[in-house]
Amino acid sequence: MAKEELLEMRGQVVELLPNAMFRVRLENDHEILGHTAGKMRKNRIRVLVGDEVLVELTPYDLTKGRITYRFMPGRGGPGSY
């Protein structure tokens, strides 16, 4: 699967689940299961309830996603200068 096929959406973490899984409510009010990306685990980025996150979804399964970025309050997102 090519990287261009992934959908990126913003969401908010609403629940912490076992095994580093999270329930995330997307901008369009859908709830998905998300797990943290490997780079976030490696760099020990903590994700807590209420955090704004960026989620990658595959068009094949829109109920699961990968959390790739946690937005910091008062800072821009990825790619903003």
PDB file of N, CA, C and O in Angstrom:
ATOM      1  N   MET A   1       0.845  -1.173   0.000  1.00  0.00           N
ATOM      2  CA  MET A   1       0.000   0.000   0.000  1.00  0.00           C
ATOM      3  C   MET A   1       0.892   1.239   0.000  1.00  0.00           C
ATOM      4  O   MET A   1       1.804   1.344   0.820  1.00  0.00           O
ATOM      5  N   ALA A   2       0.642   2.159  -0.896  1.00  0.00           N
ATOM      6  CA  ALA A   2       1.435   3.370  -0.993  1.00  0.00           C
ATOM      7  C   ALA A   2       1.016   4.364   0.082  1.00  0.00           C
ATOM      8  O   ALA A   2      -0.130   4.367   0.530  1.00  0.00           O
ATOM      9  N   LYS A   3       1.953   5.198   0.485  1.00  0.00           N
ATOM     10  CA  LYS A   3       1.688   6.159   1.548  1.00  0.00           C
ATOM     11  C   LYS A   3       0.679   7.220   1.105  1.00  0.00           C
ATOM     12  O   LYS A   3      -0.003   7.810   1.944  1.00  0.00           O
ATOM     13  N   GLU A   4       0.577   7.467  -0.196  1.00  0.00           N
ATOM     14  CA  GLU A   4      -0.339   8.484  -0.692  1.00  0.00           C
ATOM     15  C   GLU A   4      -1.801   8.096  -0.489  1.00  0.00           C
ATOM     16  O   GLU A   4      -2.681   8.955  -0.532  1.00  0.00           O
ATOM     17  N   GLU A   5      -2.063   6.816  -0.270  1.00  0.00           N
ATOM     18  CA  GLU A   5      -3.440   6.362  -0.141  1.00  0.00           C
ATOM     19  C   GLU A   5      -4.016   6.583   1.252  1.00  0.00           C
ATOM     20  O   GLU A   5      -5.216   6.394   1.448  1.00  0.00           O
ATOM     21  N   LEU A   6      -3.196   6.978   2.224  1.00  0.00           N
ATOM     22  CA  LEU A   6      -3.671   7.144   3.587  1.00  0.00           C
ATOM     23  C   LEU A   6      -4.466   8.432   3.735  1.00  0.00           C
ATOM     24  O   LEU A   6      -4.156   9.443   3.105  1.00  0.00           O
ATOM     25  N   LEU A   7      -5.493   8.385   4.574  1.00  0.00           N
ATOM     26  CA  LEU A   7      -6.283   9.562   4.906  1.00  0.00           C
ATOM     27  C   LEU A   7      -5.790  10.099   6.236  1.00  0.00           C
ATOM     28  O   LEU A   7      -5.582   9.329   7.173  1.00  0.00           O
ATOM     29  N   GLU A   8      -5.598  11.411   6.336  1.00  0.00           N
ATOM     30  CA  GLU A   8      -5.191  12.019   7.598  1.00  0.00           C
ATOM     31  C   GLU A   8      -6.336  12.853   8.131  1.00  0.00           C
ATOM     32  O   GLU A   8      -6.912  13.667   7.410  1.00  0.00           O
ATOM     33  N   MET A   9      -6.665  12.647   9.400  1.00  0.00           N
ATOM     34  CA  MET A   9      -7.738  13.404  10.035  1.00  0.00           C
ATOM     35  C   MET A   9      -7.309  13.796  11.436  1.00  0.00           C
ATOM     36  O   MET A   9      -6.499  13.119  12.069  1.00  0.00           O
ATOM     37  N   ARG A  10      -7.868  14.904  11.909  1.00  0.00           N
ATOM     38  CA  ARG A  10      -7.641  15.316  13.291  1.00  0.00           C
ATOM     39  C   ARG A  10      -8.700  14.693  14.172  1.00  0.00           C
ATOM     40  O   ARG A  10      -9.818  14.427  13.732  1.00  0.00           O
ATOM     41  N   GLY A  11      -8.337  14.466  15.414  1.00  0.00           N
ATOM     42  CA  GLY A  11      -9.284  13.908  16.361  1.00  0.00           C
ATOM     43  C   GLY A  11      -8.872  14.209  17.780  1.00  0.00           C
ATOM     44  O   GLY A  11      -7.829  14.812  18.031  1.00  0.00           O
ATOM     45  N   GLN A  12      -9.715  13.775  18.712  1.00  0.00           N
ATOM     46  CA  GLN A  12      -9.451  13.970  20.129  1.00  0.00           C
ATOM     47  C   GLN A  12      -9.546  12.628  20.836  1.00  0.00           C
ATOM     48  O   GLN A  12     -10.489  11.869  20.611  1.00  0.00           O
ATOM     49  N   VAL A  13      -8.577  12.337  21.686  1.00  0.00           N
ATOM     50  CA  VAL A  13      -8.563  11.082  22.440  1.00  0.00           C
ATOM     51  C   VAL A  13      -9.647  11.154  23.511  1.00  0.00           C
ATOM     52  O   VAL A  13      -9.670  12.086  24.315  1.00  0.00           O
ATOM     53  N   VAL A  14     -10.549  10.164  23.520  1.00  0.00           N
ATOM     54  CA  VAL A  14     -11.634  10.155  24.499  1.00  0.00           C
ATOM     55  C   VAL A  14     -11.485   9.044  25.525  1.00  0.00           C
ATOM     56  O   VAL A  14     -12.107   9.105  26.586  1.00  0.00           O
ATOM     57  N   GLU A  15     -10.666   8.018  25.232  1.00  0.00           N
ATOM     58  CA  GLU A  15     -10.517   6.911  26.172  1.00  0.00           C
ATOM     59  C   GLU A  15      -9.182   6.204  25.942  1.00  0.00           C
ATOM     60  O   GLU A  15      -8.755   5.999  24.805  1.00  0.00           O
ATOM     61  N   LEU A  16      -8.536   5.839  27.048  1.00  0.00           N
ATOM     62  CA  LEU A  16      -7.323   5.020  26.984  1.00  0.00           C
ATOM     63  C   LEU A  16      -7.728   3.565  27.136  1.00  0.00           C
ATOM     64  O   LEU A  16      -8.525   3.230  28.012  1.00  0.00           O
ATOM     65  N   LEU A  17      -7.188   2.702  26.293  1.00  0.00           N
ATOM     66  CA  LEU A  17      -7.502   1.279  26.317  1.00  0.00           C
ATOM     67  C   LEU A  17      -6.222   0.485  26.555  1.00  0.00           C
ATOM     68  O   LEU A  17      -5.126   1.027  26.409  1.00  0.00           O
ATOM     69  N   PRO A  18      -6.342  -0.786  26.918  1.00  0.00           N
ATOM     70  CA  PRO A  18      -5.132  -1.602  27.121  1.00  0.00           C
ATOM     71  C   PRO A  18      -4.327  -1.769  25.829  1.00  0.00           C
ATOM     72  O   PRO A  18      -4.830  -1.542  24.728  1.00  0.00           O
ATOM     73  N   ASN A  19      -3.069  -2.171  25.994  1.00  0.00           N
ATOM     74  CA  ASN A  19      -2.152  -2.448  24.880  1.00  0.00           C
ATOM     75  C   ASN A  19      -1.889  -1.230  24.005  1.00  0.00           C
ATOM     76  O   ASN A  19      -1.809  -1.347  22.782  1.00  0.00           O
ATOM     77  N   ALA A  20      -1.755  -0.068  24.622  1.00  0.00           N
ATOM     78  CA  ALA A  20      -1.426   1.180  23.913  1.00  0.00           C
ATOM     79  C   ALA A  20      -2.438   1.508  22.825  1.00  0.00           C
ATOM     80  O   ALA A  20      -2.073   2.019  21.766  1.00  0.00           O
ATOM     81  N   MET A  21      -3.701   1.217  23.082  1.00  0.00           N
ATOM     82  CA  MET A  21      -4.777   1.555  22.149  1.00  0.00           C
ATOM     83  C   MET A  21      -5.569   2.726  22.727  1.00  0.00           C
ATOM     84  O   MET A  21      -5.619   2.921  23.941  1.00  0.00           O
ATOM     85  N   PHE A  22      -6.180   3.494  21.841  1.00  0.00           N
ATOM     86  CA  PHE A  22      -6.929   4.676  22.236  1.00  0.00           C
ATOM     87  C   PHE A  22      -8.227   4.725  21.441  1.00  0.00           C
ATOM     88  O   PHE A  22      -8.276   4.299  20.287  1.00  0.00           O
ATOM     89  N   ARG A  23      -9.277   5.249  22.066  1.00  0.00           N
ATOM     90  CA  ARG A  23     -10.506   5.540  21.334  1.00  0.00           C
ATOM     91  C   ARG A  23     -10.439   7.022  20.985  1.00  0.00           C
ATOM     92  O   ARG A  23     -10.293   7.872  21.863  1.00  0.00           O
ATOM     93  N   VAL A  24     -10.547   7.320  19.694  1.00  0.00           N
ATOM     94  CA  VAL A  24     -10.375   8.680  19.193  1.00  0.00           C
ATOM     95  C   VAL A  24     -11.658   9.112  18.498  1.00  0.00           C
ATOM     96  O   VAL A  24     -12.192   8.385  17.661  1.00  0.00           O
ATOM     97  N   ARG A  25     -12.158  10.309  18.851  1.00  0.00           N
ATOM     98  CA  ARG A  25     -13.314  10.892  18.163  1.00  0.00           C
ATOM     99  C   ARG A  25     -12.779  11.849  17.104  1.00  0.00           C
ATOM    100  O   ARG A  25     -12.093  12.822  17.418  1.00  0.00           O
ATOM    101  N   LEU A  26     -13.103  11.559  15.851  1.00  0.00           N
ATOM    102  CA  LEU A  26     -12.615  12.357  14.731  1.00  0.00           C
ATOM    103  C   LEU A  26     -13.440  13.630  14.583  1.00  0.00           C
ATOM    104  O   LEU A  26     -14.457  13.810  15.253  1.00  0.00           O
ATOM    105  N   GLU A  27     -12.980  14.517  13.687  1.00  0.00           N
ATOM    106  CA  GLU A  27     -13.680  15.781  13.438  1.00  0.00           C
ATOM    107  C   GLU A  27     -15.112  15.568  12.969  1.00  0.00           C
ATOM    108  O   GLU A  27     -15.987  16.388  13.244  1.00  0.00           O
ATOM    109  N   ASN A  28     -15.352  14.464  12.257  1.00  0.00           N
ATOM    110  CA  ASN A  28     -16.688  14.198  11.722  1.00  0.00           C
ATOM    111  C   ASN A  28     -17.538  13.373  12.690  1.00  0.00           C
ATOM    112  O   ASN A  28     -18.535  12.779  12.279  1.00  0.00           O
ATOM    113  N   ASP A  29     -17.157  13.328  13.974  1.00  0.00           N
ATOM    114  CA  ASP A  29     -17.874  12.655  15.068  1.00  0.00           C
ATOM    115  C   ASP A  29     -17.885  11.138  14.975  1.00  0.00           C
ATOM    116  O   ASP A  29     -18.660  10.503  15.690  1.00  0.00           O
ATOM    117  N   HIS A  30     -17.068  10.532  14.136  1.00  0.00           N
ATOM    118  CA  HIS A  30     -16.909   9.079  14.143  1.00  0.00           C
ATOM    119  C   HIS A  30     -15.868   8.716  15.198  1.00  0.00           C
ATOM    120  O   HIS A  30     -14.919   9.467  15.423  1.00  0.00           O
ATOM    121  N   GLU A  31     -16.044   7.569  15.838  1.00  0.00           N
ATOM    122  CA  GLU A  31     -15.067   7.093  16.811  1.00  0.00           C
ATOM    123  C   GLU A  31     -14.327   5.898  16.232  1.00  0.00           C
ATOM    124  O   GLU A  31     -14.936   4.988  15.669  1.00  0.00           O
ATOM    125  N   ILE A  32     -13.013   5.910  16.377  1.00  0.00           N
ATOM    126  CA  ILE A  32     -12.172   4.832  15.857  1.00  0.00           C
ATOM    127  C   ILE A  32     -11.250   4.330  16.959  1.00  0.00           C
ATOM    128  O   ILE A  32     -11.105   4.970  18.000  1.00  0.00           O
ATOM    129  N   LEU A  33     -10.633   3.187  16.722  1.00  0.00           N
ATOM    130  CA  LEU A  33      -9.566   2.684  17.580  1.00  0.00           C
ATOM    131  C   LEU A  33      -8.243   3.108  16.961  1.00  0.00           C
ATOM    132  O   LEU A  33      -8.030   2.932  15.762  1.00  0.00           O
ATOM    133  N   GLY A  34      -7.358   3.663  17.772  1.00  0.00           N
ATOM    134  CA  GLY A  34      -6.070   4.086  17.261  1.00  0.00           C
ATOM    135  C   GLY A  34      -4.938   3.559  18.113  1.00  0.00           C
ATOM    136  O   GLY A  34      -5.094   3.355  19.316  1.00  0.00           O
ATOM    137  N   HIS A  35      -3.795   3.341  17.483  1.00  0.00           N
ATOM    138  CA  HIS A  35      -2.587   2.967  18.212  1.00  0.00           C
ATOM    139  C   HIS A  35      -1.495   3.966  17.849  1.00  0.00           C
ATOM    140  O   HIS A  35      -1.542   4.586  16.787  1.00  0.00           O
ATOM    141  N   THR A  36      -0.519   4.119  18.728  1.00  0.00           N
ATOM    142  CA  THR A  36       0.539   5.087  18.475  1.00  0.00           C
ATOM    143  C   THR A  36       1.525   4.544  17.445  1.00  0.00           C
ATOM    144  O   THR A  36       1.791   3.344  17.392  1.00  0.00           O
ATOM    145  N   ALA A  37       2.052   5.438  16.642  1.00  0.00           N
ATOM    146  CA  ALA A  37       3.046   5.063  15.636  1.00  0.00           C
ATOM    147  C   ALA A  37       4.352   4.687  16.330  1.00  0.00           C
ATOM    148  O   ALA A  37       4.596   5.083  17.470  1.00  0.00           O
ATOM    149  N   GLY A  38       5.177   3.930  15.643  1.00  0.00           N
ATOM    150  CA  GLY A  38       6.437   3.454  16.200  1.00  0.00           C
ATOM    151  C   GLY A  38       7.374   4.570  16.620  1.00  0.00           C
ATOM    152  O   GLY A  38       8.040   4.455  17.649  1.00  0.00           O
ATOM    153  N   LYS A  39       7.444   5.655  15.847  1.00  0.00           N
ATOM    154  CA  LYS A  39       8.324   6.770  16.201  1.00  0.00           C
ATOM    155  C   LYS A  39       7.847   7.461  17.471  1.00  0.00           C
ATOM    156  O   LYS A  39       8.658   7.951  18.256  1.00  0.00           O
ATOM    157  N   MET A  40       6.525   7.500  17.677  1.00  0.00           N
ATOM    158  CA  MET A  40       6.007   8.100  18.907  1.00  0.00           C
ATOM    159  C   MET A  40       6.357   7.222  20.104  1.00  0.00           C
ATOM    160  O   MET A  40       6.686   7.736  21.173  1.00  0.00           O
ATOM    161  N   ARG A  41       6.289   5.910  19.936  1.00  0.00           N
ATOM    162  CA  ARG A  41       6.674   5.002  21.026  1.00  0.00           C
ATOM    163  C   ARG A  41       8.164   5.126  21.325  1.00  0.00           C
ATOM    164  O   ARG A  41       8.576   5.189  22.483  1.00  0.00           O
ATOM    165  N   LYS A  42       8.966   5.160  20.261  1.00  0.00           N
ATOM    166  CA  LYS A  42      10.415   5.232  20.412  1.00  0.00           C
ATOM    167  C   LYS A  42      10.832   6.505  21.149  1.00  0.00           C
ATOM    168  O   LYS A  42      11.729   6.470  21.991  1.00  0.00           O
ATOM    169  N   ASN A  43      10.189   7.618  20.838  1.00  0.00           N
ATOM    170  CA  ASN A  43      10.524   8.896  21.467  1.00  0.00           C
ATOM    171  C   ASN A  43       9.721   9.162  22.735  1.00  0.00           C
ATOM    172  O   ASN A  43       9.794  10.248  23.309  1.00  0.00           O
ATOM    173  N   ARG A  44       8.961   8.170  23.164  1.00  0.00           N
ATOM    174  CA  ARG A  44       8.180   8.227  24.408  1.00  0.00           C
ATOM    175  C   ARG A  44       7.252   9.430  24.467  1.00  0.00           C
ATOM    176  O   ARG A  44       7.202  10.133  25.477  1.00  0.00           O
ATOM    177  N   ILE A  45       6.519   9.668  23.389  1.00  0.00           N
ATOM    178  CA  ILE A  45       5.518  10.727  23.349  1.00  0.00           C
ATOM    179  C   ILE A  45       4.282  10.207  24.077  1.00  0.00           C
ATOM    180  O   ILE A  45       3.712   9.190  23.682  1.00  0.00           O
ATOM    181  N   ARG A  46       3.865  10.893  25.131  1.00  0.00           N
ATOM    182  CA  ARG A  46       2.714  10.459  25.920  1.00  0.00           C
ATOM    183  C   ARG A  46       1.438  10.997  25.286  1.00  0.00           C
ATOM    184  O   ARG A  46       1.376  12.162  24.894  1.00  0.00           O
ATOM    185  N   VAL A  47       0.436  10.159  25.189  1.00  0.00           N
ATOM    186  CA  VAL A  47      -0.876  10.557  24.684  1.00  0.00           C
ATOM    187  C   VAL A  47      -1.865  10.326  25.812  1.00  0.00           C
ATOM    188  O   VAL A  47      -1.959   9.222  26.348  1.00  0.00           O
ATOM    189  N   LEU A  48      -2.607  11.374  26.175  1.00  0.00           N
ATOM    190  CA  LEU A  48      -3.552  11.305  27.280  1.00  0.00           C
ATOM    191  C   LEU A  48      -4.953  11.664  26.798  1.00  0.00           C
ATOM    192  O   LEU A  48      -5.127  12.183  25.695  1.00  0.00           O
ATOM    193  N   VAL A  49      -5.942  11.384  27.630  1.00  0.00           N
ATOM    194  CA  VAL A  49      -7.330  11.721  27.301  1.00  0.00           C
ATOM    195  C   VAL A  49      -7.435  13.235  27.129  1.00  0.00           C
ATOM    196  O   VAL A  49      -6.916  13.997  27.944  1.00  0.00           O
ATOM    197  N   GLY A  50      -8.104  13.659  26.071  1.00  0.00           N
ATOM    198  CA  GLY A  50      -8.284  15.071  25.787  1.00  0.00           C
ATOM    199  C   GLY A  50      -7.282  15.638  24.805  1.00  0.00           C
ATOM    200  O   GLY A  50      -7.467  16.757  24.327  1.00  0.00           O
ATOM    201  N   ASP A  51      -6.227  14.906  24.486  1.00  0.00           N
ATOM    202  CA  ASP A  51      -5.215  15.390  23.546  1.00  0.00           C
ATOM    203  C   ASP A  51      -5.766  15.433  22.128  1.00  0.00           C
ATOM    204  O   ASP A  51      -6.513  14.550  21.706  1.00  0.00           O
ATOM    205  N   GLU A  52      -5.381  16.484  21.400  1.00  0.00           N
ATOM    206  CA  GLU A  52      -5.679  16.580  19.975  1.00  0.00           C
ATOM    207  C   GLU A  52      -4.587  15.825  19.230  1.00  0.00           C
ATOM    208  O   GLU A  52      -3.401  16.047  19.473  1.00  0.00           O
ATOM    209  N   VAL A  53      -4.981  14.935  18.325  1.00  0.00           N
ATOM    210  CA  VAL A  53      -4.012  14.093  17.623  1.00  0.00           C
ATOM    211  C   VAL A  53      -4.307  14.082  16.127  1.00  0.00           C
ATOM    212  O   VAL A  53      -5.410  14.411  15.690  1.00  0.00           O
ATOM    213  N   LEU A  54      -3.301  13.696  15.358  1.00  0.00           N
ATOM    214  CA  LEU A  54      -3.438  13.479  13.923  1.00  0.00           C
ATOM    215  C   LEU A  54      -3.437  11.975  13.694  1.00  0.00           C
ATOM    216  O   LEU A  54      -2.537  11.274  14.154  1.00  0.00           O
ATOM    217  N   VAL A  55      -4.444  11.480  12.983  1.00  0.00           N
ATOM    218  CA  VAL A  55      -4.623  10.040  12.792  1.00  0.00           C
ATOM    219  C   VAL A  55      -4.551   9.714  11.306  1.00  0.00           C
ATOM    220  O   VAL A  55      -5.159  10.403  10.486  1.00  0.00           O
ATOM    221  N   GLU A  56      -3.809   8.663  10.958  1.00  0.00           N
ATOM    222  CA  GLU A  56      -3.778   8.139   9.591  1.00  0.00           C
ATOM    223  C   GLU A  56      -4.745   6.973   9.501  1.00  0.00           C
ATOM    224  O   GLU A  56      -4.700   6.057  10.322  1.00  0.00           O
ATOM    225  N   LEU A  57      -5.620   7.005   8.503  1.00  0.00           N
ATOM    226  CA  LEU A  57      -6.581   5.928   8.268  1.00  0.00           C
ATOM    227  C   LEU A  57      -6.330   5.333   6.895  1.00  0.00           C
ATOM    228  O   LEU A  57      -5.956   6.045   5.962  1.00  0.00           O
ATOM    229  N   THR A  58      -6.533   4.048   6.772  1.00  0.00           N
ATOM    230  CA  THR A  58      -6.462   3.402   5.475  1.00  0.00           C
ATOM    231  C   THR A  58      -7.870   3.344   4.885  1.00  0.00           C
ATOM    232  O   THR A  58      -8.832   3.153   5.628  1.00  0.00           O
ATOM    233  N   PRO A  59      -8.014   3.504   3.582  1.00  0.00           N
ATOM    234  CA  PRO A  59      -9.356   3.450   2.993  1.00  0.00           C
ATOM    235  C   PRO A  59     -10.002   2.070   3.102  1.00  0.00           C
ATOM    236  O   PRO A  59     -11.206   1.936   2.880  1.00  0.00           O
ATOM    237  N   TYR A  60      -9.222   1.047   3.439  1.00  0.00           N
ATOM    238  CA  TYR A  60      -9.763  -0.306   3.516  1.00  0.00           C
ATOM    239  C   TYR A  60     -10.461  -0.583   4.834  1.00  0.00           C
ATOM    240  O   TYR A  60     -11.381  -1.401   4.876  1.00  0.00           O
ATOM    241  N   ASP A  61     -10.050   0.078   5.916  1.00  0.00           N
ATOM    242  CA  ASP A  61     -10.673  -0.121   7.225  1.00  0.00           C
ATOM    243  C   ASP A  61     -10.731   1.226   7.933  1.00  0.00           C
ATOM    244  O   ASP A  61      -9.738   1.679   8.503  1.00  0.00           O
ATOM    245  N   LEU A  62     -11.894   1.862   7.897  1.00  0.00           N
ATOM    246  CA  LEU A  62     -12.045   3.197   8.468  1.00  0.00           C
ATOM    247  C   LEU A  62     -12.377   3.167   9.953  1.00  0.00           C
ATOM    248  O   LEU A  62     -12.748   4.195  10.519  1.00  0.00           O
ATOM    249  N   THR A  63     -12.252   2.004  10.598  1.00  0.00           N
ATOM    250  CA  THR A  63     -12.531   1.909  12.030  1.00  0.00           C
ATOM    251  C   THR A  63     -11.255   1.864  12.859  1.00  0.00           C
ATOM    252  O   THR A  63     -11.320   1.920  14.087  1.00  0.00           O
ATOM    253  N   LYS A  64     -10.093   1.762  12.209  1.00  0.00           N
ATOM    254  CA  LYS A  64      -8.816   1.688  12.916  1.00  0.00           C
ATOM    255  C   LYS A  64      -7.843   2.675  12.294  1.00  0.00           C
ATOM    256  O   LYS A  64      -7.903   2.952  11.096  1.00  0.00           O
ATOM    257  N   GLY A  65      -6.943   3.203  13.122  1.00  0.00           N
ATOM    258  CA  GLY A  65      -5.980   4.159  12.609  1.00  0.00           C
ATOM    259  C   GLY A  65      -4.710   4.186  13.428  1.00  0.00           C
ATOM    260  O   GLY A  65      -4.600   3.535  14.467  1.00  0.00           O
ATOM    261  N   ARG A  66      -3.744   4.961  12.935  1.00  0.00           N
ATOM    262  CA  ARG A  66      -2.445   5.114  13.582  1.00  0.00           C
ATOM    263  C   ARG A  66      -2.290   6.576  13.986  1.00  0.00           C
ATOM    264  O   ARG A  66      -2.423   7.473  13.153  1.00  0.00           O
ATOM    265  N   ILE A  67      -2.009   6.813  15.262  1.00  0.00           N
ATOM    266  CA  ILE A  67      -1.790   8.172  15.756  1.00  0.00           C
ATOM    267  C   ILE A  67      -0.356   8.557  15.419  1.00  0.00           C
ATOM    268  O   ILE A  67       0.593   7.931  15.891  1.00  0.00           O
ATOM    269  N   THR A  68      -0.208   9.601  14.591  1.00  0.00           N
ATOM    270  CA  THR A  68       1.123   9.978  14.120  1.00  0.00           C
ATOM    271  C   THR A  68       1.635  11.277  14.723  1.00  0.00           C
ATOM    272  O   THR A  68       2.830  11.559  14.632  1.00  0.00           O
ATOM    273  N   TYR A  69       0.764  12.080  15.340  1.00  0.00           N
ATOM    274  CA  TYR A  69       1.201  13.371  15.876  1.00  0.00           C
ATOM    275  C   TYR A  69       0.274  13.785  17.000  1.00  0.00           C
ATOM    276  O   TYR A  69      -0.939  13.593  16.921  1.00  0.00           O
ATOM    277  N   ARG A  70       0.854  14.358  18.056  1.00  0.00           N
ATOM    278  CA  ARG A  70       0.061  14.925  19.154  1.00  0.00           C
ATOM    279  C   ARG A  70       0.262  16.428  19.121  1.00  0.00           C
ATOM    280  O   ARG A  70       1.390  16.909  19.225  1.00  0.00           O
ATOM    281  N   PHE A  71      -0.828  17.173  18.975  1.00  0.00           N
ATOM    282  CA  PHE A  71      -0.752  18.627  18.910  1.00  0.00           C
ATOM    283  C   PHE A  71      -0.515  19.189  20.305  1.00  0.00           C
ATOM    284  O   PHE A  71      -1.180  18.802  21.265  1.00  0.00           O
ATOM    285  N   MET A  72       0.437  20.104  20.404  1.00  0.00           N
ATOM    286  CA  MET A  72       0.735  20.759  21.674  1.00  0.00           C
ATOM    287  C   MET A  72      -0.096  22.032  21.756  1.00  0.00           C
ATOM    288  O   MET A  72      -0.185  22.766  20.772  1.00  0.00           O
ATOM    289  N   PRO A  73      -0.708  22.313  22.908  1.00  0.00           N
ATOM    290  CA  PRO A  73      -1.474  23.558  23.045  1.00  0.00           C
ATOM    291  C   PRO A  73      -0.565  24.769  22.856  1.00  0.00           C
ATOM    292  O   PRO A  73       0.502  24.858  23.464  1.00  0.00           O
ATOM    293  N   GLY A  74      -0.995  25.697  22.010  1.00  0.00           N
ATOM    294  CA  GLY A  74      -0.216  26.905  21.775  1.00  0.00           C
ATOM    295  C   GLY A  74       0.844  26.778  20.704  1.00  0.00           C
ATOM    296  O   GLY A  74       1.562  27.741  20.434  1.00  0.00           O
ATOM    297  N   ARG A  75       0.960  25.613  20.087  1.00  0.00           N
ATOM    298  CA  ARG A  75       1.941  25.421  19.011  1.00  0.00           C
ATOM    299  C   ARG A  75       1.217  24.992  17.746  1.00  0.00           C
ATOM    300  O   ARG A  75       0.091  24.497  17.792  1.00  0.00           O
ATOM    301  N   GLY A  76       1.879  25.188  16.626  1.00  0.00           N
ATOM    302  CA  GLY A  76       1.320  24.749  15.354  1.00  0.00           C
ATOM    303  C   GLY A  76       1.478  23.254  15.169  1.00  0.00           C
ATOM    304  O   GLY A  76       2.117  22.570  15.968  1.00  0.00           O
ATOM    305  N   GLY A  77       0.887  22.772  14.109  1.00  0.00           N
ATOM    306  CA  GLY A  77       0.959  21.347  13.823  1.00  0.00           C
ATOM    307  C   GLY A  77       2.148  20.995  12.965  1.00  0.00           C
ATOM    308  O   GLY A  77       3.050  21.814  12.786  1.00  0.00           O
ATOM    309  N   PRO A  78       2.164  19.784  12.428  1.00  0.00           N
ATOM    310  CA  PRO A  78       3.284  19.365  11.588  1.00  0.00           C
ATOM    311  C   PRO A  78       3.314  20.173  10.297  1.00  0.00           C
ATOM    312  O   PRO A  78       2.290  20.345   9.637  1.00  0.00           O
ATOM    313  N   GLY A  79       4.480  20.661   9.949  1.00  0.00           N
ATOM    314  CA  GLY A  79       4.631  21.410   8.710  1.00  0.00           C
ATOM    315  C   GLY A  79       4.339  22.893   8.835  1.00  0.00           C
ATOM    316  O   GLY A  79       4.465  23.609   7.842  1.00  0.00           O
ATOM    317  N   SER A  80       3.956  23.394  10.005  1.00  0.00           N
ATOM    318  CA  SER A  80       3.700  24.833  10.157  1.00  0.00           C
ATOM    319  C   SER A  80       4.977  25.516  10.639  1.00  0.00           C
ATOM    320  O   SER A  80       5.705  24.986  11.480  1.00  0.00           O
ATOM    321  N   TYR A  81       5.230  26.683  10.098  1.00  0.00           N
ATOM    322  CA  TYR A  81       6.462  27.397  10.448  1.00  0.00           C
ATOM    323  C   TYR A  81       6.151  28.732  11.048  1.00  0.00           C
ATOM    324  O   TYR A  81       7.064  29.476  11.405  1.00  0.00           O
TER     325      TYR A  81
END
